[in-house]
Amino acid sequence: MNLTEVLLNLMGYVLADAAYFCHDLESGQLIAPFAIVQLDTEQQYRFFEAESQDEAVAKGLHELKQLSEADMWVFAHDGRIKNDAGEAVDVLVVEGWQAGMGETISVLQHYMPNGGNGSFRLIGEPYFMIEGRTGDFGSDGPRNAVIEGIRTNPRAGKKWAGWTNDA
């Protein structure tokens, strides 16, 4: 799989947007799944709504996978996975695809929801999930490309460090 720096930058940018949208939600609220779709030089935001989060995620992924004319797309949503202790934890999931790829690649970021009291925090570093297996960024190149995408986000780039610290 040949992951371009452009796709990884866009995944970081969208991860930062997801954190921004999530940072002040009330207890029990989830972000609406959304995507940025790249068509030539044009980028379009798309939001996906349904009766449940699972339905909105399925709807979004289905619609995005039908976009044969897209150069790339990046899709973000809330999720839950089990940690090493078997406990369910909240994660922001960002899935990316570019023309020529068979499957998507995901970047996940653990977080602590706001709960309506300003307690939103990002936990640890973002990490990859490829074909159902998790791991770190491997070499610094892919990690740096995602981090650069986070930094370039005008809404969340400067807030990111504050969300990861206990200060």
MARDRENTOR-603289 format. One record per residue (C-alpha): residue in one letter; y, z, x. Coordinates in steps of 0.2 Angstrom, whole numbers, plus 5000, padded with zeros to 4 digits. Example, Ala and Ser with C-alpha at 12.3 -4.5 7.8 and 13.67 -1.06 7.14 Angstrom:
a497850395062/s499550365068/
This chain:
m500050005000/n501749955007/l503050075002/t504750015005/e506150125010/v507150064995/l505850124983/l505650294992/n507650314991/l507650274973/m506250404970/g507250534979/y508850484969/v507850494952/l507050664958/a508850734960/d509350664943/a507850754935/a508250914944/y510050894938/f509550864920/c508351014920/h509351144929/d510351214914/l509051184900/e508651324888/s506951414889/g505651294882/q506651144884/l506050994894/i506950844901/a506750684891/p505650564901/f506750434909/a506650284921/i507750174932/v507149994932/q507749874945/l507849694940/d508549584954/t510149684959/e510349764942/q509749944938/q509550004920/y509250184914/r507950194900/f507550354891/f505950384881/e505750504866/a504350544855/e503650694845/s502950774860/q503250764879/d501450694882/e501850554869/a503550514877/v502750504894/a501350394888/k502550284879/g503650274894/l502250234906/h501550104894/e503250014892/l503550014911/k501849944915/q502249794904/l503749754914/s503049604924/e504849544928/a505449714936/d505549724955/m505249914954/w505450054943/v505450244945/f504950364930/a505350544929/h504650684918/d504150864917/g502450914920/r501251054924/i499851064937/k498751204943/n499251284960/d497951344973/a497751504963/g497251404947/e498951454938/a499951314929/v501551284937/d503051184932/v503351024942/l504550874941/v503550714942/v504350554948/e503250404948/g503750244957/w503050064957/q503649904965/a503049724963/g501449704973/m500749884970/g499249914960/e499550094956/t501050204956/i501450334969/s502150504963/v503250634971/l503150804964/q504350954965/h503851124959/y505251214950/m505651374941/p506451334924/n508151404920/g507551504905/g509351504899/n509851634912/g510351524927/s508751554936/f508351374940/r507551354957/l506651214967/i505151284975/g504551214992/e504751034997/p504350884987/y502650804990/f501650654987/m500250624975/i499350454978/e497750414967/g497650594961/r497650674978/t499150784984/g499850795001/d501450805011/f502450665017/g501350635032/s502550555045/d504450595044/g504850415038/p504350425020/r504950605018/n506650555026/a506850405014/v506550524999/i507750655005/e509050525008/g508850464990/i509150644985/r510750664996/t511550504989/n511450564971/p513250604966/r512750724952/a511350824961/g511450784980/k512650924985/k511751054973/w510051024980/a510151144994/g510851284982/w509351254970/t508151284985/n508951444991/d508851614984/a510751634986/
